[in-house]
Amino acid sequence: MPGMTKGQKETIHQAEQLAHNAQNDPDMAAAMAAYGYDETRWSEGEALIEAAKAAAHQNKLAYSAKLGATDAFTQSYDLTWEQCKELADICTNLFKNQTEYLAALGLHRQRSQTTGQSRLTRPRKTSGFAEFQAWSRNLYHVALTHADIAAALNNYGYSAERLNQEVAAVEATIQTNYTQEQAKETALQSTVDRDHAFARLDIWYRRAQKFAAKVERRNKKRQPLEVAL
C-alpha cells in the first residue's frame, strides 16, 4: 500500500499524542525527564515522526510516478505493436515463398513437433518485452538495409522515411519501458525506506511508551483514596 499502512498511521497518531501529552503536562514532563526524556530526547522523537511522514509521502509519490510510467508504456507499446504487426503481415505476404527473406526479418516458419504444422516465429504481444525489443529492432533494420526487401516494401507504401519514423516509435517504446522499470525500482526502494523509517520510529515510541506507562501507574498509586463519609 503506497503512503502509510493502517498500522503506520496508528503509530504516527500514538507517537504524536504521547509526545504532545508528555511535553504539555508539567507533572508528566518532569516524571519523564527522570527517565532521560528531556527536550533533546523529545526532539529526537519528533524528528523521527517527521522522517516517517516524509518517507510515506515519498512512497506515495513514487507509486504515483510508477502508475504514470506504466500507463505511458502501455499506450506506447500498443501503438508500436500494431505498427510492427502491420509491417510483419505485409512482409509475410510479400515474401511467403522466400524463406531466406522471412528468416532475415525474424519471420521464418518453425514446424511444431506436436502438431506438425508450421508457424511464424515472431513473438506474441504477451511475450516478454525483451523478446519484442530484439525482434522489432531486427525487423526494421532488415527492412531498411536489405536492398531487395526495402525496394519491395517501398512499392507498398513503406518508404525509408516511414520506416525510420516507425523505428523512432520502437525506440521511444523501449525508452518508456526503461522508464517504467526504473519507476518500479524506485517505488520498491521507497517502500523499503518508508518501512525502515517507521521501524526506527517504532523503536523510539515503544521505549517512550514503556516509561510513560510507568509514570501513569505511579501517578495512579499516588492518588488519594476517597474517604466515604
N, C-alpha and C positions, 0 to 999 in steps of 0.2 A: 504494500500500500504506500503510494507516494505521500510525502508530507509526514504526518505523525500517525502512528497506530493508536488504537484506543488506550492501550496501556501507557504509551508515551505521553499522551495528553493528560492522563491521570497523574503521572509522575511530575509533569510540569506544574499542574494545579496544586498538588500537595506540597511540592518543594517551595513554590512561591508563597503558599499560605503559611507554611512553617517559618520561613524567613521573615515574613511580614509580622506574624504574631510575636515571634521571639524578639524582634527589634523594637516593636511598638508597645510591648508590655514591660514596664520597667522592672518588675519583680522577676519575670521570666528571663529578661535580658541579663540581669545580674546573676541569676542562677546558672544560666547557660555559659556565662563568661567564666564561671568557676570550673567549667569543663573544657575551657580553652576556646570557646566560641565568642571571640572578641570581634571587633569591627573588621579586622583583616580576614578572619575566617568566614564571616558572613559575605564579605565582598567576593571571596573565592567562590562561594556558593552561587551568588548572583551572576558571576561571570560564567559559571558552568551552565546555569539556566539559559542565559542569553546565547551561549555557544550551541546548546542543544536546539534552541529555537531556530538559530541561523542555519544549522545543518539540515533541519527538517525543511526549511524554506528552500534551500538549495536543492534538496532532494525532489521537492515538488516541481521546481523549475526544470530540473534535469529530465524528469519523466515527461513533462510537457514538451520539452525540446525533442525527446525521443519520439513521441507520438507525431509531432510535426515532421520530423525527418522520415518516419515510416510512411506517412501519407504522401510526401513528396516523391519518395522512391516508388511507391505503388503506382502513382499516376504516370511517372516517367517510364516505368517498366511496362505498363500496359500499352502505352503508345509505341515504344520501341519493339516490343514483342510482335505487335501487329505488322509493323514495317518489315521486320525480319521474316515473318511468316509469309508475307506477300511476296517478297523477293525470292524466298526459298521455293514457294509454289511455282512461280514463273520459271525459275531455273530448272525445277523438276520436269516441267512440261517441255521446256526448250531442249533440254539435254537428256531426255528419257532414254535415248539409245546410245548415249555417250557416257559410259560408266566412268571413264577417266576424268571427265569434267565434273561429274557429280561427286566423285571421290575427293577431288581437289576442293570443292565447295563445302565438303562435310556433309554431303547428301547421298553418299553411296548406300547401296542396299546391303542388308545383312540378313542372311537366312536364319530363321528361328529353328533351333534344334528340336523344339517340341512340336510345332505345327508344320514345319517345312516351308512355311510361307516367308517371303522376304518383306522387309520393311525398311523405311528410311531411318538412318541412324541419328537424324537431328534430334536435339533434346526437346522434351515437352516443356510447357510453361511452368509446370510444377517441379521440374528438375532443379537441382541445386544451382544457385546463381553463378557459381564459378564455372560450371559446365556451359551455361548460356553465354557467359562472358567470352570464354575461349572460342566457342563455336561462332558467335556473331562477329567477332573480330576477324576470324578466318574467312567467313562468308564474304564480307565486304572487301577484305584485302584481295582475295582471288578475283572477285567481281571487277575490281578496279585495275588489277595488274595483269591478269591473263588476257592477252590480246583478243583471242577468239571469243572468249566469254564476254568481255567488255563490249566488243562490236555487236554481238547478238543482243545483248541487253539494251544497248543504245537504240536499237530498232524498236524496242518495246517500251520506250519512254524512260529508260534508266540511263540518263546521261551521266557523265563523270560528276557534273555539278550536283545532280540529285543524289547520287551515291555518296558523295562527300558530305552532303547535308545529313544523310541518314547515319553516316559514320559518326558525325558530331553528336547525333542523338544517342547513339550507342555509348559513346564516351561520357556523355552527360549522365546517362543512367548508371554507368559504372561509378561515377563520382557520387551520385546520390546514394548509391548502395554503400559506398565507403563512409559517407557522412552518417548514414543510418547506423552502421556498425559502430562507429565512433560514439554516436549518441547513446547507443545501448551500453557500451562500456562505461561511459561517463555516468549514466543512470545507475548502473550496478555499483560503481565505486561510491557514488553519493549515498547509496543505501548503507554501504559499509561504514562510511564516515558518520552518517547520522546515528547508526546503532552504536558506534564507538563513543560518540559524544554523549548519548543517553546512558551508556554503561558507566561512564565517569560521573555523570550527574547522579545516577542511582546510588553509586557507592557513597558519594558525599551525603546525599539525602538520607540514606539508611542509617548512617552513623549519627547524623544530627538528630534524626527522629528518635533514635535509641536514647540519647541523652535528654531530649525533650520529654520523652515518656517518663524518665526517672524524675525529672523536675515535677511533672504533673502528679506522679504518685506521692512524692514528698509533700507537695502542697496540700494534697487531699488529707494526708495524715495530720497535718498541722491545723486543719480547720477545726475550730472549737465545736464540741458536741453541743447540740441543743439540749437545754435542760427543760424537761417537762414540768410545767407548773401544776 
